[in-house]
Amino acid sequence: MLERSVFEPLPGERRWATVILLDGNIGIGGDPVVLLSRVTELLAADGMAVVEVEPPGATSTTMTVRVEDGPPST
């Protein structure tokens, strides 16, 4: 675990297996798109981002999503 700004250079960029964003961290910097773009720069090609998006006290659910850059491959 690192306690640093995700927007600064970090060790092992593009090799992380998992990034976890909890407790409302999806709003870091006020722009979720910028944050998730940065997360993709940290993750390995087969890495996974775990993101909590519900407000405190909400019922938890699980879903799997996939973010792709560019047109779908055929």
C-alpha positions, -999 to +999 in steps of 0.1 A: +000+000+000+012+035-008+000+066+009+007+092-019-010+113-045-021+092-074-013+121-096+024+121-088+049+096-103+045+062-085+067+031-085+057+003-108+035+023-131+018+000-157+025-030-136+000-027-108-024-057-104-050-037-085-060-002-077-086+003-049-105+035-046-127+036-014-145+061+007-155+085-020-120+086-036-136+085-071-141+122-066-104+130-059-095+162-077-132+167-086-130+149-119-137+111-120-127+109-157-092+123-149-088+100-119-098+068-138-076+078-167-047+080-143-056+047-128-054+030-162-018+044-164-010+025-132-026-008-140-010-037-159-028-048-190-047-074-170-050-052-139-082-044-121-096-012-105-120-017-075-140+014-071-166+022-044-192+045-060-221+044-035-225+070-007-219+060+029-246+037+043-258+025+009-264-012+003-234-028-014-237-046-047-210-062-069-206-058-107-179-064-132-171-038-158-145-034-185-131-002-198-117-003-233-098+023-252-108+025-289-131+005-310-140-031-299-117-058-314-133-084-336 
